[in-house]
Amino acid sequence: MGLLEGRKALVTGARKGIGRGIAAALAREGADVGINDIVDDAATRQTAKMITGYGRKASVHIVDVSTVANINRLVDDFVKQHGGVDILINNAIFPDQSRPLFDTDEAYWDRMMDLSLKGYFFASQAAARHMVKQGRGGRIISLSSVHAYRAFHNWTAYGVAKAGLKRMAKGLAIDLRGTGITANCIAPGAIVNTLSDGTIDPAPYDLNKFPWLKQLPTTRGGLPSDIAGAAVFLCSEMGSYVNGETILVDGGMINTGGDM
């Protein structure tokens, strides 16, 4: 019996990197998993294959989770296929997460907030509605970032969105008082996010290419499995008394000086 035996988990942005790592880890602990992404390709299907490889049910949902209509459709479809929802992992991102201040226009700002803040809120709302109706509690986890704690050059819009998620978790925890649903964030540091060959972790960062990682107390970059372990903890009974919090999983990155 795994720590999450029989749970139904929906993971957004699960094609690769952190999303794939979390999806696979939840399945390994006994959860059935819905894979959401905007890209439908071999990598997305490979993530689903990893889930079924652990003997769990996998579903694939190709949906842009930056609009409320799409989000509601996604959650309803997941519930229809799996018979309920116990875990929501908000992880969807888009590739160009950093942009210089004077190159940040309204379209980029709106895209960032629609996906990484508004989208996470309304996905949480939609999943929580089902969780409350089910009456068996649940877990909502949003991927924040070390950028919510420290300012880095050319990352302002991203950092604003990720900082908003910290406050959102606190608000959701209060708003869902007494339901058995917890809402938390995980704030990763520098996590390698490239495609892997059917495994949770891709090749680690090359420290010769990214020498600043040697300044971290852990002297390495992070892996999806580092974040997945925190997600499993929060989703299991071990993390049931953690609510409204943001857990940094950054190798001590915020304790170092300098810029990325």
Secondary structure, DSSP 4 states (H G I P E B T S, - for coil): --TTTT-EEEESS-SSHHHHHHHHHHHHTT-EEEEEES--SHHHHHHHHHHHHTT--EEEEE--TTSHHHHHHHHHHHHHHHS--SEEEE----S-----GGG--HHHHHHHHIIIIIHHHHHHHHHHHHHHHHTS-EEEEEE--GGGTS--TT-HHHHHHHHHHHHHHHHHHHHTTTTTEEEEEEEE-SB--S--SSSS--PPP-TTTSGGGGGSTT-S-B-HHHHHHHHHHHHSGGGTT--S-EEEESTTGGGS-S--
